[in-house]
Amino acid sequence: MFTLMELPYLKTSLEPYMSAKTLAFHYSKHHQAYADNLNKLIAGTDLEKESLENIILKTFGIAEQSGIFNNAAQYYNHNFFWKGLCPFTEKSEPSQDLLVLITKNFGSLELFYTEFKIAAAGLFGSGWVWLVKDGEILKIIKTFNADTPLTHNLNPLWGLDVWEHAYYLDYQNKRADFTEAILKNLINWKFVSENL
């Protein structure tokens, strides 16, 4: 049975970059629905006792199990998304080791931000933009709809939800403004380092 994770901060803690209204709607409606749907879809099946990661990997690319995959992957992605944010008042900076990796792979932290914003702006429709580790290399990738780096044998370090429900109440159709606000103010760099 998959349950909605506890947020590691108050629903008002990400303001003004993400309003309490957006966070509550996104978390309590969308994320909750993925958990509820996943539980219904796997009830009484062989997948009921599997880990979330195994459910995602076992159902990926199987048309008749797309409902299970989509809900499992979105449940996973959202858990990752919430953990990857922190209140502006607790804003952290990349660790020295992480900063060295970012500089080695992107040129600088600012160039990482620029490349990430370009990826987010260039994702047509709904999906996610990720900072991932591929062996010893850091990359920025886009996944469409519910897809996740797990299905591509990549280690996710941080992910940004760019489905409209993540930003529309606060930013309307300005995805670039949302991306900029989250990147510069709400990344939980300690969480990123823990995933290295």
DRENGU-297680 format. One record per residue: residue in one letter; residue number from 1; x, y, z of N, C-alpha, C, CB in turn. Coordinates in steps of 0.05 Angstrom, whole numbers. Each point is the difference from the previous one (the first is absolute). Glycine has a CB too. Example, Ala and Ser with C-alpha at 12.3 -4.5 7.8 and 13.67 -1.06 7.14 Angstrom:
BEGIN
PT   rest    nr     n.px     n.py     n.pz    ca.px    ca.py    ca.pz     c.px     c.py     c.pz    cb.px    cb.py    cb.pz
PT      a     1      264     -114      156      -18       24        0       18       24        0      -38      -23       25
PT      s     2       31       44      -39       16       24        1      -15       22       14       24      -13      -43
***
This chain:
BEGIN
PT   rest    nr     n.px     n.py     n.pz    ca.px    ca.py    ca.pz     c.px     c.py     c.pz    cb.px    cb.py    cb.pz
PT      m     1       17      -24        0      -17       24        0       18       25        0      -37      -25       24
PT      f     2       33       41      -44       16       25       -3      -16       23       12       24      -18      -41
PT      t     3      -11       34       58      -14       22       13       15       26       -8      -16      -29       38
PT      l     4        2       51      -35       12       26       -6       21        7       20      -43       15      -21
PT      m     5       67       -9       12       22        7       18       -6       25       15       32      -22      -31
PT      e     6      -20       24       55       -2       25       15       19       21      -13      -12      -25       43
PT      l     7        2       49      -47       17       21      -11       21        7       22      -38       18      -30
PT      p     8       63      -13       21       21        8       19       -1       29        8       28      -36      -19
PT      y     9      -49       50       14       -3       29        6      -30        6        0       45       12      -20
PT      l    10      -52       11       30      -28       10        0       -8        7      -28        5       17       47
PT      k    11      -31      -17      -52      -10        7      -27        5       29       -7      -34      -36        5
PT      t    12       39       52       15        6       29       -5       30        5       -3      -41       12       26
PT      s    13       57      -33      -22       29        4        2       14        7      -26       -2      -31       37
PT      l    14      -11       25      -60       13        6      -25       -8       26      -13        2      -49       -7
PT      e    15      -19       64       22       -8       27      -10       24       19        2      -48       -9       14
PT      p    16       50       28      -32      -19        8      -20        4      -15      -27       -3       45       22
PT      y    17       22      -63      -23        7      -13      -26      -19      -22       -8       47       11       10
PT      m    18      -60      -24       10      -22      -18       -5      -21        5       22       31      -35      -22
PT      s    19      -54       44       14      -21        7       20      -10      -24       15      -13       39      -29
PT      a    20        3      -34       53      -13      -22       16      -23      -12      -16       14       23       43
PT      k    21      -28       -7      -58      -23      -10      -16       10      -20      -21      -25       44        8
PT      t    22       46      -36      -23       11      -19      -20       10      -25       13       12       39      -29
PT      l    23        4      -36       51       11      -23       13      -22      -19       10       41       27       13
PT      a    24      -61      -16        0      -22      -16       10      -15      -15      -22       -4       32       39
PT      f    25       -2      -17      -60      -14      -13      -23       17      -22      -13      -25       44       -8
PT      h    26       50      -38        3       18      -18      -13        4      -26       17       24       39      -22
PT      y    27      -18      -34       48        5      -22       18      -25      -16        8       39       26       17
PT      s    28      -59      -11       -8      -24      -14       11      -19      -11      -21        4       31       39
PT      k    29       -3      -20      -63      -18       -9      -21       15      -18      -20      -27       42        5
PT      h    30       47      -31      -19       14      -15      -20       16      -23       11        3       41      -27
PT      h    31       15      -35       46       17      -21       12      -17      -21       14       37       33        5
PT      q    32      -57      -25       10      -18      -19       13      -14      -18      -20       -7       33       37
PT      a    33       -2      -21      -59      -14      -16      -21       19      -22      -11      -29       40      -11
PT      y    34       54      -34        7       19      -20      -11        2      -23       20       25       35      -26
PT      a    35      -23      -29       52        2      -21       21      -25      -16        0       31       29       27
PT      d    36      -54      -16      -27      -26      -15        2       -4      -18      -25      -19       38       27
PT      n    37       24      -26      -50       -3      -16      -25       19      -24       -1      -15       42      -24
PT      l    38       40      -38       32       19      -21        0       -9      -23       18       37       33       -9
PT      n    39      -46      -26       33      -10      -21       19      -23      -16      -12       15       29       38
PT      k    40      -34      -15      -51      -23      -14      -12        9      -18      -23      -29       39       12
PT      l    41       47      -29      -28        9      -15      -24       16      -25        7        0       43      -25
PT      i    42       15      -43       47       17      -23        6      -13      -19       20       40       28       -9
PT      a    43      -63      -20       20      -13      -16       20       -7      -28      -11      -19       41       21
PT      g    44       28      -62       -7       -6      -27       -9       17      -10      -22      -45        8       14
PT      t    45       66        7      -22       18       -9      -22       27       -8       12      -24       30      -33
PT      d    46       41      -42       17       27       -7        8       17       25        8       -3      -41      -30
PT      l    47       -5       64       20       15       24        5       -5       12       28       -1        9      -49
PT      e    48      -20      -19       62       -8       12       26       22       -1       21      -47      -14      -11
PT      k    49       64       -6       10       21       -3       20       27       11      -10      -24      -41       17
PT      e    50       25       51      -41       25       10      -11        7       28       10       -9      -28      -41
PT      s    51       35       34       40        8       28        7       -9       18      -23       40      -17       26
PT      l    52      -41       43      -19       -8       20      -20       18       -1      -25      -19       29       37
PT      e    53       45      -31      -32       19        0      -22       -4      -24      -18       33       24       28
PT      n    54      -39      -47      -16       -4      -25      -16      -26        3      -16       24      -27       35
PT      i    55      -45       38      -23      -25        4      -15        5       17      -24      -26       -4       42
PT      i    56       41       26      -39        6       18      -22       15      -16      -22        2       40       31
PT      l    57       19      -54      -24       17      -14      -20      -15      -23      -13       40       13       27
PT      k    58      -57      -27      -12      -15      -23      -11      -22        8      -18       12      -25       40
PT      t    59      -23       49      -38      -22        8      -16        7       19      -23      -28       -5       40
PT      f    60       53       15      -39        9       20      -21       -2      -13      -27       30       22       33
PT      g    61      -42       -8      -52       -1       -8      -28      -20      -22       -6       46       13       -2
PT      i    62      -63      -21       22      -20      -21       -5      -27       14       -2       27      -35       26
PT      a    63      -38       36      -49      -24       16       -6      -23       -6       19       14        1      -48
PT      e    64      -19      -27       53      -22       -7       17        4        7       30      -11      -37      -33
PT      q    65       36       45       40        5        7       27        8       30        2       15      -47        9
PT      s    66      -23       62      -29        8       29       -1      -13       15       23        5       -3      -49
PT      g    67      -29       -5       57      -13       14       23       16       -4       26      -44       -6      -22
PT      i    68       53      -18       26       16       -5       24       26       15       -2      -21      -46        5
PT      f    69       35       44      -28       25       14       -3       -3       30        5       15      -35      -33
PT      n    70      -35       47       20       -3       29        2       -4        9       29      -19        1      -47
PT      n    71        2      -15       61       -6        8       28       24       -6       18      -48       -8       -8
PT      a    72       61      -15        4       24       -6       16       22       20       -4      -13      -49       -2
PT      a    73       18       55      -24       22       18       -6       -6       28        9       11      -28      -40
PT      q    74      -36       37       37       -6       27       10        1        1       30      -29        7      -40
PT      y    75       21      -28       54        2       -1       29       29        2        8      -42      -28        3
PT      y    76       59       13      -16       29        1        5       12       28       -6        3      -50      -11
PT      n    77      -10       60      -13       11       26       -8       -8       22       20       -2      -15      -48
PT      h    78      -22       14       57       -9       21       19       13       -3       27      -43        2      -24
PT      n    79       47      -26       33       15       -4       25       27       13       -2      -24      -43       10
PT      f    80       37       39      -33       27       10       -5       -1       31       -2       12      -42      -25
PT      f    81      -33       52       12       -3       29       -4       -2       15       27      -22       -9      -44
PT      w    82        5       -1       61       -4       14       26       25       -1       17      -49      -12       -2
PT      k    83       63      -11        2       24       -2       16       22       18      -11      -12      -47       11
PT      g    84       11       53      -37       21       16      -13       -4       30        4        4      -36      -33
PT      l    85      -25       44       47       -4       29        6        4        6       29      -33        2      -38
PT      c    86       40       22       44        3        9       28       -9       29        1       38      -33        9
PT      p    87      -47       42       15       -8       28        3       23       18       -6      -33      -13       34
PT      f    88       26       36      -45       20       21       -7       16        7       25      -29       17      -37
PT      t    89       16      -17       60       14        8       25       20      -21        8      -41       24       15
PT      e    90       40      -48      -26       20      -21        5       17       -5      -24      -32      -21       33
PT      k    91       33       40      -51       14       -3      -26       28      -10        5      -28       36      -20
PT      s    92       35      -56        5       27      -12        1       15        6      -25      -16      -36       31
PT      e    93       41       31      -31       17        2      -23       12      -27       -7       11       48       11
PT      p    94       -3      -53      -36       12      -26       -6       25       -5       17      -18        3      -47
PT      s    95       22      -27       56       24       -7       14       24        4      -19      -24      -33       30
PT      q    96       48       35      -18       24        4      -17        3      -23      -20       22       25       38
PT      d    97      -26      -50      -29        2      -23      -19      -20        2      -22       16      -28       37
PT      l    98      -41       35      -30      -20        3      -21        6       23      -19      -34      -19       32
PT      l    99       43       41      -21        7       23      -17       22       -7      -19      -14       31       37
PT      v   100       34      -47      -28       21       -9      -18      -12      -16      -23       33        0       38
PT      l   101      -51      -18      -32      -13      -17      -21      -16       17      -19       -2      -38       32
PT      i   102      -13       57      -21      -17       17      -17       18       17      -18      -35        2       35
PT      t   103       56        9      -25       19       16      -16       13      -17      -21        8       30       39
PT      k   104        0      -54      -32       13      -19      -19      -19       -7      -23       28      -18       37
PT      n   105      -54       15      -31      -19      -10      -20      -14       23      -15       -5      -40       27
PT      f   106        2       63      -14      -16       21      -13       16       26       -4      -40      -20       20
PT      g   107       63       23       -7       16       24       -3       -1       18       25       -8       -2      -49
PT      s   108      -16        4       61       -4       15       24      -28       -5       10       33       36      -14
PT      l   109      -39      -27       38      -27       -2       11      -19       16      -17       18       -8       46
PT      e   110      -10       32      -54      -18       17      -17       -6      -13      -27       19       40       23
PT      l   111        2      -53      -34       -5      -14      -26      -18      -24        4       45       16      -16
PT      f   112      -43      -29       39      -19      -22        6      -28       11        1       35      -24       26
PT      y   113      -39       46      -12      -27       13        1      -10        6      -28       11       19       45
PT      t   114        6       -8      -61       -8        8      -27       -8      -25      -17       31       39        2
PT      e   115      -15      -60       -1       -6      -24      -15      -26      -13       10       49       -7       -8
PT      f   116      -53        8       35      -24      -12       11      -25       16       -9       26      -16       40
PT      k   117      -24       42      -40      -22       17       -9       -7       -4      -29       13       34       34
PT      i   118        8      -38      -50       -5       -5      -29      -14      -27       -3       41       26      -12
PT      a   119      -33      -46       27      -13      -26       -2      -30        2        9       44      -23        9
PT      a   120      -49       37       13      -28        3        9      -17       15      -20       17        0       47
PT      a   121       -6       21      -59      -15       15      -20       -5      -16      -25       20       42       18
PT      g   122       -1      -60      -25       -2      -16      -24      -16      -25        2       43       19      -12
PT      l   123      -53      -26       36      -16      -24        3      -28        6       -9       29      -17       38
PT      f   124      -37        5      -60      -27        5      -11      -20      -17       15       19       10      -45
PT      g   125      -40        3       55      -21      -15       15        8       -3       29      -13      -24      -42
PT      s   126        6        1       53        4       -5       29       23      -19        4      -48        7        8
PT      g   127       61       -3       15       23      -18        7       17       11       22       -1      -16      -46
PT      w   128       26        7       46       19        6       21       27        6      -12      -25      -30       32
PT      v   129       40       47      -17       28        5       -8       16       -9       24      -11       40      -31
PT      w   130       33      -54       26       16      -13       21       29        7       -2      -33      -37        1
PT      l   131       46       39       22       29       -2        2        5      -29        8        7       50       13
PT      v   132        9      -64      -30        5      -29        5       30       -5        0      -45      -12      -21
PT      k   133       52      -11       32       27       -9       -1        0      -25      -17       12       19       45
PT      d   134        5      -19      -66        3      -23      -18       29       -9        3      -36       17      -33
PT      g   135       41      -37       50       27       -8        6       12       23       17        5      -28      -42
PT      e   136       16       40       31       12       23       14       -7       27      -12       38      -30       12
PT      i   137      -56       29      -31       -7       24      -15      -27       11        9       26      -16      -39
PT      l   138      -28       42       43      -26       13        6      -12        9      -27       16       15       46
PT      k   139      -42      -19      -48      -15        8      -24      -26       13        8       22      -37      -27
PT      i   140      -33       52        9      -27       10        2      -16      -15      -21       14       47       17
PT      i   141      -36      -59       -9      -17      -14      -19      -29        8        4       32      -39        0
PT      k   142      -48       35      -21      -29        4        1      -14      -27       -1        5       46      -22
PT      t   143      -26      -49       38      -17      -24       -3      -28       10       -5       30      -29       30
PT      f   144      -44       15      -47      -27        9       -7      -21      -14       16       16        8      -46
PT      n   145      -37        6       52      -23      -10       15       10      -11       27      -25      -11      -42
PT      a   146       21      -15       48        8      -11       26       27      -13        0      -48       -8        8
PT      d   147       62        8      -30       25      -15       -2       20       11       21       -8       -9      -49
PT      t   148       27       -8       56       18        6       22       28      -10       -8      -37       -3       34
PT      p   149       59       14      -23       27       -9       -7        4      -30        7       16       46        9
PT      l   150      -31      -57        9        4      -29        7       -2      -18      -25      -19       10       46
PT      t   151        1       -3      -64       -5      -16      -24       22        2      -20      -48        5        8
PT      h   152       67       14       -3       22        4      -19       27       -7       13      -27       36      -22
PT      n   153       25      -50       45       24       -8       15       17       24        8        1      -43      -25
PT      l   154      -14       64       33       13       24        9       -6        6       29       -1       18      -47
PT      n   155       19       -7       61       -4        6       28      -10       29        3       37      -33       13
PT      p   156      -62       37       -5      -11       27        3       12       14       24      -42      -14      -22
PT      l   157       50       39       18       11       16       22      -20       22        8       46       -9      -16
PT      w   158      -61       20       -3      -20       21        5      -18        1      -24       32       26       29
PT      g   159      -58      -22      -23      -19        2      -22      -20       23        3        4      -49       -5
PT      l   160      -11       61      -17      -19       22       -1      -25       -8      -15       37       34        3
PT      d   161      -60      -32        9      -25       -6      -12       -8       24      -18      -15      -29       39
PT      v   162       12       23      -65       -8       22      -18      -27       -6      -12       47       10       -9
PT      w   163      -64      -27       22      -28       -2       -7      -13       27        8       -1      -51        6
PT      e   164      -19       59      -20      -13       26        5      -10        2       29      -12        3      -48
PT      h   165        3      -26       59      -11        2       28       21        9       20      -33      -36      -12
PT      a   166       59       33        5       21        8       18        3       30        3       23      -42      -12
PT      y   167      -32       57       -8        6       29        0      -23       18       -9       46      -14       -8
PT      y   168      -67        3       -3      -19       17      -14      -14       20       19       -7      -37      -32
PT      l   169        0       29       56      -14       19       18       18       24        7      -26      -38       19
PT      d   170       52       34      -17       18       21        7       12       15      -24       11      -26       41
PT      y   171       -5       12      -62       15       11      -23      -16        0      -26       41      -15       23
PT      q   172      -65        6      -23      -16       -4      -24       16      -16      -21      -24       44        9
PT      n   173       29      -33      -32       14      -15      -21       30        6       -1      -42       -1      -26
PT      k   174       52       14       48       29        8        0       17      -21       13      -14       48        1
PT      r   175       18      -70      -15       16      -22       10       29        9        6      -29      -33      -26
PT      a   176       39       50        9       28       10        4        3       14       26        5        4      -49
PT      d   177      -25       12       57        1       15       25       -1      -19       24      -22       39      -22
PT      f   178        5      -59       20       -2      -21       20       27      -15        3      -49       -5       -9
PT      t   179       61       -3      -13       25      -14        0       22       17       13      -14      -25      -41
PT      e   180       16       50       33       19       18       12       -3        3       30        2       24      -44
PT      a   181      -27      -20       52       -6        4       29        8      -25       16      -37       31      -12
PT      i   182       31      -54        3        6      -25       15       30       -4        0      -44      -20      -12
PT      l   183       57       22      -11       29       -4       -2       16       18       18       -7      -14      -46
PT      k   184        0       39       47       16       20       14       -7        2       30        3       25      -42
PT      n   185      -26      -36       50       -9        5       27       -8      -25       17      -15       42      -18
PT      l   186        8      -64        5      -12      -21       16       13      -28       -2      -41       25       -6
PT      i   187       63      -27       -9       14      -26       -3       11       -8       28       11        9      -49
PT      n   188      -16      -33       56       11      -12       24       26      -14       -8      -46       -6       23
PT      w   189       69       21      -22       25      -10      -10       10      -23       18       11       45      -18
PT      k   190      -19      -46       43        8      -22       18      -12      -26      -11        4       31       40
PT      f   191      -29      -30      -48      -14      -23      -12       15       -9      -25      -44       16       19
PT      v   192       52        3      -36       14       -7      -25       26      -15        7      -19       41      -23
PT      s   193       34      -31       42       25      -13        8       -4      -28       11       19       45       10
PT      e   194      -41      -48        5       -7      -27       11       -4      -21      -22      -20       22       40
PT      n   195       12      -13      -64       -7      -18      -22       24       -5      -18      -46       16        2
PT      l   196       69       -3        3       23       -4      -17       10      -28        1       13       47        7
***
